Amino acid sequence: MILSDKTIKRMLNEHSLVIAPLTAEQIQPASVDIRLGNTFSVVDDTSSGIIKLDEQINYKTISSDSYLILPGQFVLATTMEYFELPNNMTAFVEGRSSLGRMGLFIQNAGWVDPGFKGEITLELFNANRCAIELKAGRRVGQLVFAQMDDDAETPYRGKYQGQRGATGSKVFMDTDC
């Protein structure tokens, strides 16, 4: 079940859902607007030109109130908001249609697990032929919350728990081959 603005407000007041900082205007009828934070990361070029899944990836990270994303560029960014989801709720990350129409694709894995705590890292790609200026604090997407039928037996406690800022891939920590 998708949560309504009424339920989201109640959960925020009860502190069973945490979103900070948050303004009343961000709460929409069936979602919460998310804003762009001020941390941006790009993959640091490797000498071989190859990224390997079993090796740690190095990133160049900057903190800035604006970022110029070049045509064809991929950059990690973060939400301004910090989240704490209860163990019986999940969330979907959706980009803003208005930005997609400019050629700016905003994604993450698309899913926030129950029990997650932290800022959400966003994957941004500029598919336009022009550079796009990004500004911290601007609405870039929305979080749609869904109530689960029960608490998760194993809430999220993974490698991105508690992340702050644009957090790079930790796929090298995976134990599967």
N, C-alpha and C positions, 0 to 999 in steps of 0.2 A: 504494500500500500504506500503510495506517495504521500508525504506529509504536507498538510496545508500550512498556510501562514499562521493560523491560530494555534496549531499544534507546535510549530517551531517556536513561536513566542513563549508558549507555556513551558516547553522544555528548557529554553534559555533562562527563564525566570526561576525554574527549579534547579538549574545548574546540572541537569542530566545531559545537556548538550552544551558544549562550550565553543564559542566563536568570538575571537577578540583580535583587534578592535572591530566593532560592529556598530553601524548606524541604523536607525529605524528604517531609513529609505532603502537599505539593501534587502530587506525582507520583502519578497514578492509573493504572489498568491500561492505558488507551489515550489518555491526555490529561494535561495539566498544568493545575491550577487556577490561575486568574488572580485577583488581588486588586485592589480599588479603590484608586487612588492618592489624593492629597490636592489635586488641581487640578481645578477645575470652571469651565466657561465657558458663558455664554449670549450669544446674539446681542444686540448693542446695537440698540435700536430706531432705525429710520431716520426722518427727518422725513417721507418720503413714505409710509412703511409698506410699502414694496416692496423686496425683495431682488433685485438684478440679478446674473445670472451673470457678467457681464463687468466687475463692479466689486468691489473688495476689501470684504469684510464686516468690520465692527468687532465685537469681542467684549468683554464684561466678564468678567474672569478673577479668580478668588480661589483662595487656598490655604487649606485648612481641613481639620481631621480629621473634620468632619461637614458634611453639606449636607442641607437640607430641600427635597426636590423636590415642588413643589406639584402638585395635580391638573391634568392637561392640559399640564404643563410639559415642555419639551424642554431637555436640558442635555448638554453634552459633558463627559466625564470622561476620566481616564487610568488605565492600569494602574499598579500599584506596580512591576511588573517591567519591566525593559529586556530586549529580545530582539535576538539576532543570528542570523538564519537562514542556513544555507549555501546555495549556489547550486543545490543539487539537492533542496531541500525547500520545501514550502509548508505553510501552516497555516490552519485554519478556526477562527473565533471563534464560540463558542456560549455563550449566556446560561444561567444556572441556572434550571431548571424551578421551583424553590422560590420564586424571586423573580418569575418570570413569573406564577405563581399569585396573587401579590399585586397584579398589574397593572403591574409594573415591567418594561418591555421594554428589553433590553440588546442592542445591536447594534453593529456597525461595518459596513464594507463586506462583512464576513463572510469576508474573504480576506486573508491575509498573503502577499505575494509572496516568491519565493526571493530571497535577498540583502538582504532588509529588515533595517534596524538602527534600533532606537528603542523608545520606549514606544508602546503601542497606544492610540489615541484611541477611546473608546467613546461611542456615541450612546444616551442614556438618555431614555426617555419614560414618564411616569407616567399610565397609563390608568385609575387608580383615582379614586374620588371623595374619597379621603383623601390627605393629604400622607404621604410616606414619608421616614423619616430614613435617610440614607446615611452609612456610617462607613468612613473610610479603613482599609485593612487587611482588610476583609471580603471573602470569596470572592464574586465576582459572575459568574464564568463559567469556561470552560475553553478551552484551545487544543488542538486535535486536529492532529497533525502527519502529513503524508503525504510519502512518499519519491517523487521523480519518477524517470522512467526514465533521465534523464541530467541533467547540469548545464544550467541555462537558458543559452541563447545570449546573452541580454541580461538579466542579473539586475537586480533593482529598483535604480534610482538616481534615483527620481522626487522630486517636490517635498516629500514627507513623510519622506524619508530622514533619519535622525538625530533625529526629533522627540522632544521631551521635554514632558511636561505635556499638558493638554487642548488639542489643536491644531485651530484652526478651518479651515474650508474654504478651499482655495486654487484653487477652480475658475476664478477670474478669470485665472489664469496659463495656462489651457489655450489652445492655439493653434488648435483647431478652432472653427468658427463654427456 
